[in-house]
Amino acid sequence: MQKKTLPRSIIASVIFSAGLLSLPTHANQGPDRLITAESLQVTENSNPIITDTYRSSFLLNKGQRKVLWNTFKRPVDYDRLAAFVAISYGDLLSVSCKISLFNGNNTRPFKVIDCRRSQQWNPTTPNVPVFNTSLRAKIELYNADFTKPSKRVSLILTPNFANQNDIDQDGLPAWFERFHNLSDNDAVDAASDIDQDSYTALEEYLGGSNPLDTNSVPVNP
């Protein structure tokens, strides 16, 4: 499976290529907002995020259960999961779809995603998963629609692996700054308060909140 660097945004290329969703127009979208192209401008010399993509399209017969597994090998030096995007499309009426994410060979998932709708999960600090080997995804589907013989379901899964590079040494890793309209070439922005909730960007990073969302505040700042 070929890995690729993030060209402009985590979701934009995946969603637009499938013609599924439109990106939001408001900057303040909460901790799970979709990431716009403007918020992630990756240069050739600095790639704090590397993406991998799994695609699958299949027929589900009426009453059929299907279980799929896929293993994403983490790139060297990119040991944490900054975001996970699940795009689902097709005839999803009366279809259940669940994705369980496992850290390596662990038997308990660290995250379960309902993939009946397209969504992005952004782990918050300090609970960003760190991997020694790989990310495994278990996909479970069930077609409860007995009105037709079968239906087609398609999935695109995109984990976004990040490193901890911090070029400006302001305490904010480059991937976090790219996610939140900050710059890894400007140490001053760690003290900024974009959403004007009285917490700095560094306090929000350490406290697991979103520096672009007024309603998201750090835990134990």
ZIZIZI-V732687 format. One line per field, one symbol per residue. phi: phi as a letter, one per 40 degrees, with the letter a starting at -180 (. if undefined). A space follows every 10 residues. Layout:
phi->???
//
This chain:
phi->.ccacccbac cdccccccgb bbccbbccbg cbcccccccb bccccabcbb bbbbbaaacb ccgcbbbbba bbcccdgbbb ccabbbbbah cccgbcabbb bbcfcdcbcc abbcccbcab bbcbccbccb bcbabbbbbb bacccbcaca acbbbbbbcb cbbbdbccfb gbcdcccccb fbbcbbcccc ccbccfbgbc cccccccgbb cbbdcbbccf c
//
